[in-house]
Amino acid sequence: MNSAITKNSSSEVSMGLMLMFFSVLVSPLIDIFSKLAITTIPSAEITAARFAIQALCMLPIVIWRKKLTDSSWRQSLFHAIRGAIITISMISFVTTLKYMAVADAIAIFFVEPIILTILSSLFLGETIGWRRYTACGVGFFGAILVIQPSFQEVGYVALLPVVSAVCIAISAMMNRALAQREDPWVMQFHMGLWGLLFCGVLLFFARGSGSDVFEPIMPTMIGLVWLLGVGVTAAIASILGVYAYRSAPASTLAPLQYFEIVSATIFAWLVFGDFPDAIKWLGILIIIASGLYIIWRERRFASKPVSDTSEATRAP
């Protein structure tokens, strides 16, 4: 009996890790398309397009699964709060891309897994061992080496990825709470719907303001292509992420997100020609080593018998 429970637990955690890995491979493409679009399109409009396309991608599936009207008023309020948080996060990060390289912005953003790990321990009751805390710290050090941030060059803009990171960490905790009792497709549909509503309000009141963040414009044909790319890749990455959090604890998945800086660096090099120097490659190797250690440690912990309470009550 115990062996069956352990096997199921180990299988679910492994599935969550795999889904998160694919999610972080796809996620940088959102930022690549956003950076291509930000040269002519304001941040809020890019974010609105992302939410609109994401909601449209989810709608047929939600209707087919007969889940469109499942949410209660309480859940709808939860979705509204989550949508507002995500809207702040996305506008902050997209604005950053106008002034910073994709890899640099993402690497600063990578205080998020550390924030998420701590918040998960405080509010979700997930036990975090010193090994995972150490791995988070090592991974963050690798991220610092990758970007070599210079706040003197970009000023306050360098703080926007931190704002985005805090918002995403809070949203990830809400995902974890919602995913246990609500369909992931419905979750993503409502996030897109509420996010689009909030962006629409901002764009409406910003007309004529001259703001390069909020004032709406009519995109060119190539701009529409970039916006479509943002929305489609966001929809794919979001669903993968939700199913990952449904299968494994947030604190387990958080360090794995460091792999996003690796794929972001590769995509940024291919599209924008930003080739990492030796220090950045060192940082990438550190990030990979940290993530692989987390995966190995989690699988080792998941394979232990449930009856062994001395181990089962401690995080790996």
KEVOLO-488425 format. One record per residue (C-alpha): residue number from 1; residue in one letter; x, y, z. Coordinates in nm, 4 decimals, padded with zeros to 6 digits, always signed. Layout:
<rs>
NUM, A, X, Y, Z
...
</rs>
This chain:
<rs>
1, M, +00.0000, +00.0000, +00.0000
2, N, +00.2731, +00.2440, +00.0979
3, S, +00.4775, +00.1569, -00.2098
4, A, +00.1809, +00.2349, -00.4345
5, I, +00.1297, +00.5731, -00.2706
6, T, +00.4979, +00.6518, -00.3021
7, K, +00.4989, +00.5505, -00.6684
8, N, +00.2032, +00.7737, -00.7466
9, S, +00.3573, +01.0638, -00.5587
10, S, +00.6904, +01.0230, -00.7349
11, S, +00.5205, +00.9973, -01.0745
12, E, +00.3168, +01.3144, -01.0198
13, V, +00.6185, +01.5124, -00.9040
14, S, +00.8206, +01.3939, -01.2034
15, M, +00.5382, +01.4970, -01.4364
16, G, +00.5228, +01.8398, -01.2717
17, L, +00.8965, +01.8865, -01.3170
18, M, +00.8768, +01.7874, -01.6838
19, L, +00.5858, +02.0222, -01.7541
20, M, +00.7618, +02.3103, -01.5842
21, F, +01.0748, +02.2421, -01.7877
22, F, +00.8814, +02.2746, -02.1146
23, S, +00.7019, +02.5818, -01.9814
24, V, +01.0301, +02.7621, -01.9141
25, L, +01.1553, +02.6686, -02.2602
26, V, +00.8531, +02.8347, -02.4220
27, S, +00.8202, +03.1341, -02.1865
28, P, +01.1150, +03.3397, -02.3237
29, L, +00.9450, +03.3495, -02.6633
30, I, +00.6782, +03.5705, -02.5036
31, D, +00.9504, +03.8209, -02.4184
32, I, +01.1183, +03.7915, -02.7585
33, F, +00.7916, +03.8808, -02.9337
34, S, +00.7224, +04.1528, -02.6753
35, K, +01.0611, +04.3148, -02.7346
36, L, +00.9999, +04.3093, -03.1097
37, A, +00.6617, +04.4749, -03.0552
38, I, +00.7663, +04.7313, -02.7908
39, T, +00.9535, +04.9430, -03.0459
40, T, +00.6215, +05.0698, -03.1848
41, I, +00.3455, +04.9460, -02.9517
42, P, +00.2870, +05.0573, -02.5887
43, S, +00.3335, +04.8087, -02.3046
44, A, -00.0313, +04.8063, -02.1956
45, E, -00.1475, +04.7298, -02.5499
46, I, +00.0972, +04.4414, -02.5832
47, T, -00.0258, +04.3073, -02.2507
48, A, -00.3892, +04.3503, -02.3575
49, A, -00.3229, +04.1591, -02.6803
50, R, -00.1594, +03.8819, -02.4807
51, F, -00.4634, +03.8480, -02.2564
52, A, -00.7103, +03.8683, -02.5469
53, I, -00.5409, +03.5966, -02.7526
54, Q, -00.4919, +03.3807, -02.4460
55, A, -00.8619, +03.4046, -02.3565
56, L, -00.9641, +03.3265, -02.7159
57, C, -00.7357, +03.0208, -02.7195
58, M, -00.8943, +02.8935, -02.3986
59, L, -01.2595, +02.9727, -02.4816
60, P, -01.3361, +02.6825, -02.7233
61, I, -01.1788, +02.4320, -02.4847
62, V, -01.3657, +02.5740, -02.1845
63, I, -01.6954, +02.5545, -02.3773
64, W, -01.6202, +02.2006, -02.4955
65, R, -01.5450, +02.0911, -02.1386
66, K, -01.8689, +02.2599, -02.0226
67, K, -01.6845, +02.4638, -01.7612
68, L, -01.7709, +02.8167, -01.8710
69, T, -02.0155, +02.8900, -01.5867
70, D, -01.8582, +02.6758, -01.3153
71, S, -01.6957, +02.9577, -01.1178
72, S, -01.8744, +03.0928, -00.8115
73, W, -01.8813, +03.4606, -00.7139
74, R, -01.6046, +03.3944, -00.4650
75, Q, -01.3913, +03.2256, -00.7291
76, S, -01.4646, +03.5096, -00.9720
77, L, -01.3356, +03.7582, -00.7155
78, F, -01.0264, +03.5430, -00.6770
79, H, -00.9796, +03.5479, -01.0553
80, A, -01.0243, +03.9263, -01.0644
81, I, -00.7544, +03.9792, -00.8010
82, R, -00.5256, +03.7392, -00.9825
83, G, -00.5920, +03.9177, -01.3116
84, A, -00.5043, +04.2558, -01.1592
85, I, -00.1798, +04.1185, -01.0140
86, I, -00.0796, +03.9617, -01.3452
87, T, -00.1630, +04.2850, -01.5302
88, I, +00.0737, +04.4844, -01.3081
89, S, +00.3416, +04.2205, -01.3543
90, M, +00.3152, +04.2028, -01.7323
91, I, +00.3063, +04.5782, -01.7946
92, S, +00.6071, +04.6242, -01.5653
93, F, +00.8109, +04.3566, -01.7398
94, V, +00.7188, +04.4518, -02.0972
95, T, +00.8134, +04.8133, -02.0221
96, T, +01.1535, +04.6880, -01.9045
97, L, +01.2161, +04.5202, -02.2410
98, K, +01.2121, +04.8557, -02.4171
99, Y, +01.5297, +04.9564, -02.2343
100, M, +01.7049, +04.6311, -02.1431
101, A, +01.8154, +04.3106, -02.3133
102, V, +01.5793, +04.0152, -02.2729
103, A, +01.8310, +03.8019, -02.0836
104, D, +01.9173, +04.0878, -01.8469
105, A, +01.5535, +04.1596, -01.7640
106, I, +01.4711, +03.7916, -01.7086
107, A, +01.7743, +03.7399, -01.4883
108, I, +01.6750, +04.0299, -01.2610
109, F, +01.3243, +03.8838, -01.2589
110, F, +01.4701, +03.5637, -01.1190
111, V, +01.4394, +03.6784, -00.7641
112, E, +01.0875, +03.5363, -00.8166
113, P, +01.1630, +03.1680, -00.7420
114, I, +01.3327, +03.2724, -00.4189
115, I, +01.0344, +03.4903, -00.3249
116, L, +00.7969, +03.2074, -00.4183
117, T, +00.9889, +02.9535, -00.2126
118, I, +00.9731, +03.1750, +00.0946
119, L, +00.6056, +03.2655, +00.0448
120, S, +00.5157, +02.8996, -00.0083
121, S, +00.6763, +02.8143, +00.3212
122, L, +00.4970, +03.0980, +00.5038
123, F, +00.1487, +03.0750, +00.3519
124, L, +00.1102, +02.7299, +00.1920
125, G, +00.2686, +02.5342, +00.4737
126, E, +00.5244, +02.3697, +00.2451
127, T, +00.8315, +02.2549, +00.4331
128, I, +01.1553, +02.3819, +00.2809
129, G, +01.4838, +02.2190, +00.3689
130, W, +01.8193, +02.3896, +00.3842
131, R, +01.9348, +02.2090, +00.0682
132, R, +01.6673, +02.3719, -00.1460
133, Y, +01.7273, +02.7096, +00.0117
134, T, +02.0960, +02.6672, -00.0721
135, A, +02.0146, +02.5631, -00.4296
136, C, +01.7944, +02.8719, -00.4702
137, G, +02.0780, +03.0920, -00.3508
138, V, +02.3283, +02.9283, -00.5834
139, G, +02.0896, +02.9601, -00.8769
140, F, +02.0310, +03.3265, -00.8004
141, F, +02.4067, +03.3849, -00.7891
142, G, +02.4302, +03.2256, -01.1339
143, A, +02.1562, +03.4580, -01.2609
144, I, +02.3512, +03.7587, -01.1344
145, L, +02.6567, +03.6399, -01.3270
146, V, +02.4475, +03.6035, -01.6429
147, I, +02.3141, +03.9566, -01.6492
148, Q, +02.5821, +04.1623, -01.4720
149, P, +02.3202, +04.4274, -01.3914
150, S, +02.4083, +04.7934, -01.3939
151, F, +02.1488, +05.0103, -01.2269
152, Q, +02.3487, +05.3202, -01.3207
153, E, +02.2803, +05.2533, -01.6893
154, V, +01.9045, +05.1933, -01.6777
155, G, +01.8051, +05.3616, -01.3503
156, Y, +01.4687, +05.2804, -01.1919
157, V, +01.3705, +05.0633, -01.4889
158, A, +01.5920, +04.7893, -01.3425
159, L, +01.3497, +04.7676, -01.0495
160, L, +01.0496, +04.6867, -01.2704
161, P, +01.1454, +04.3172, -01.3103
162, V, +01.1536, +04.2962, -00.9304
163, V, +00.7989, +04.4361, -00.9159
164, S, +00.7006, +04.1799, -01.1783
165, A, +00.8680, +03.9008, -00.9799
166, V, +00.6779, +03.9780, -00.6604
167, C, +00.3476, +03.9805, -00.8510
168, I, +00.4233, +03.6504, -01.0261
169, A, +00.5203, +03.4848, -00.6976
170, I, +00.1879, +03.5869, -00.5443
171, S, +00.0033, +03.4686, -00.8556
172, A, +00.1849, +03.1341, -00.8465
173, M, +00.0638, +03.0781, -00.4909
174, M, -00.2914, +03.1578, -00.6012
175, N, -00.2489, +02.9135, -00.8912
176, R, -00.1509, +02.6457, -00.6439
177, A, -00.4617, +02.7081, -00.4328
178, L, -00.6975, +02.7245, -00.7336
179, A, -00.5514, +02.4325, -00.9304
180, Q, -00.6610, +02.1782, -00.6705
181, R, -01.0306, +02.2508, -00.7180
182, E, -01.0688, +02.4262, -01.0544
183, D, -01.0028, +02.3311, -01.4147
184, P, -00.6712, +02.4811, -01.5418
185, W, -00.8312, +02.5836, -01.8707
186, V, -01.0944, +02.7814, -01.6819
187, M, -00.8231, +02.9431, -01.4704
188, Q, -00.6331, +03.0640, -01.7741
189, F, -00.9482, +03.1793, -01.9492
190, H, -01.0545, +03.3930, -01.6536
191, M, -00.7036, +03.5327, -01.6111
192, G, -00.7036, +03.6432, -01.9733
193, L, -01.0540, +03.7857, -01.9448
194, W, -00.9868, +03.9886, -01.6301
195, G, -00.6436, +04.0965, -01.7501
196, L, -00.7947, +04.2201, -02.0764
197, L, -01.0581, +04.4143, -01.8812
198, F, -00.8012, +04.5886, -01.6632
199, C, -00.5783, +04.6698, -01.9614
200, G, -00.8784, +04.7999, -02.1545
201, V, -00.9647, +05.0416, -01.8747
202, L, -00.6045, +05.1670, -01.8602
203, L, -00.5861, +05.2129, -02.2375
204, F, -00.9233, +05.3909, -02.2486
205, F, -00.8307, +05.6524, -01.9905
206, A, -00.4791, +05.6972, -02.1361
207, R, -00.6012, +05.8144, -02.4771
208, G, -00.4300, +06.1398, -02.5701
209, S, -00.1929, +06.1206, -02.2738
210, G, +00.1190, +06.0766, -02.4867
211, S, +00.2354, +05.7909, -02.2618
212, D, +00.4497, +05.5311, -02.4381
213, V, +00.3268, +05.2782, -02.1821
214, F, -00.0506, +05.3286, -02.1855
215, E, -00.1651, +05.5343, -02.4865
216, P, -00.3193, +05.2991, -02.7482
217, I, -00.2137, +05.3020, -03.1155
218, M, -00.3131, +05.1157, -03.4328
219, P, -00.0454, +04.8466, -03.4894
220, T, +00.1118, +04.7868, -03.8292
221, M, +00.0803, +04.4469, -03.9995
222, I, +00.4160, +04.3310, -03.8632
223, G, +00.3147, +04.4614, -03.5223
224, L, +00.0050, +04.2416, -03.5347
225, V, +00.2275, +03.9423, -03.6077
226, W, +00.4372, +04.0178, -03.2977
227, L, +00.1225, +04.0567, -03.0865
228, L, -00.0084, +03.7218, -03.2124
229, G, +00.3221, +03.5606, -03.1189
230, V, +00.3016, +03.7073, -02.7680
231, G, -00.0494, +03.5742, -02.7129
232, V, -00.0037, +03.2231, -02.8505
233, T, +00.3231, +03.1525, -02.6697
234, A, +00.1765, +03.2938, -02.3472
235, A, -00.1228, +03.0594, -02.3727
236, I, +00.1004, +02.7541, -02.4228
237, A, +00.3398, +02.8433, -02.1411
238, S, +00.0577, +02.9233, -01.8995
239, I, -00.1225, +02.5926, -01.9404
240, L, +00.2005, +02.3981, -01.9004
241, G, +00.2749, +02.5953, -01.5854
242, V, -00.0692, +02.5417, -01.4300
243, Y, -00.0574, +02.1656, -01.4851
244, A, +00.2942, +02.1630, -01.3400
245, Y, +00.1779, +02.3333, -01.0206
246, R, -00.1110, +02.0886, -01.0039
247, S, +00.1330, +01.7969, -01.0002
248, A, +00.4097, +01.9193, -00.7698
249, P, +00.4644, +02.1656, -00.4813
250, A, +00.5412, +02.5242, -00.5784
251, S, +00.8604, +02.5209, -00.3734
252, T, +00.9825, +02.2168, -00.5686
253, L, +00.9152, +02.3746, -00.9078
254, A, +01.0473, +02.7213, -00.8236
255, P, +01.4217, +02.6494, -00.8632
256, L, +01.3603, +02.4739, -01.1951
257, Q, +01.2398, +02.8042, -01.3382
258, Y, +01.6036, +02.9147, -01.3483
259, F, +01.6286, +02.7210, -01.6751
260, E, +01.4293, +03.0015, -01.8353
261, I, +01.7369, +03.2218, -01.8317
262, V, +01.9189, +02.9588, -02.0387
263, S, +01.6526, +02.9418, -02.3105
264, A, +01.6103, +03.3203, -02.2958
265, T, +01.9820, +03.3696, -02.3555
266, I, +01.9742, +03.1351, -02.6546
267, F, +01.6663, +03.2961, -02.8120
268, A, +01.7995, +03.6477, -02.7516
269, W, +02.1268, +03.5533, -02.9204
270, L, +01.9463, +03.4043, -03.2220
271, V, +01.7076, +03.6988, -03.2663
272, F, +01.8982, +04.0039, -03.1401
273, G, +02.2595, +03.8855, -03.1573
274, D, +02.3189, +03.9274, -02.7823
275, F, +02.5889, +03.6634, -02.7334
276, P, +02.6852, +03.5939, -02.3699
277, D, +03.0425, +03.6512, -02.2609
278, A, +03.2502, +03.4077, -02.0512
279, I, +03.1075, +03.5300, -01.7197
280, K, +02.7518, +03.4827, -01.8460
281, W, +02.8292, +03.1318, -01.9655
282, L, +02.9660, +03.0574, -01.6184
283, G, +02.6397, +03.1826, -01.4715
284, I, +02.4397, +02.9617, -01.7094
285, L, +02.6383, +02.6550, -01.6013
286, I, +02.5762, +02.7381, -01.2367
287, I, +02.2031, +02.7724, -01.3044
288, I, +02.1933, +02.4368, -01.4840
289, A, +02.3857, +02.2672, -01.2031
290, S, +02.1516, +02.4129, -00.9430
291, G, +01.8399, +02.3015, -01.1309
292, L, +01.9723, +01.9500, -01.1920
293, Y, +02.0562, +01.9153, -00.8254
294, I, +01.7011, +02.0134, -00.7301
295, I, +01.5546, +01.7545, -00.9691
296, W, +01.7845, +01.4807, -00.8377
297, R, +01.7142, +01.5731, -00.4766
298, E, +01.3365, +01.5783, -00.5269
299, R, +01.3313, +01.2394, -00.6997
300, R, +01.5458, +01.0911, -00.4228
301, F, +01.3061, +01.2273, -00.1606
302, A, +00.9937, +01.1138, -00.3517
303, S, +01.1279, +00.7572, -00.3764
304, K, +01.1489, +00.7151, +00.0024
305, P, +00.8722, +00.5153, +00.1769
306, V, +00.5862, +00.7244, +00.3161
307, S, +00.6008, +00.5273, +00.6423
308, D, +00.9481, +00.6682, +00.7148
309, T, +00.8217, +00.9707, +00.9063
310, S, +01.1680, +01.0936, +00.9901
311, E, +01.2250, +01.1617, +00.6202
312, A, +00.8698, +01.2243, +00.5015
313, T, +00.8318, +01.5269, +00.7262
314, R, +01.1470, +01.6925, +00.6004
315, A, +01.1882, +01.8699, +00.2711
316, P, +01.4759, +01.7546, +00.0487
</rs>
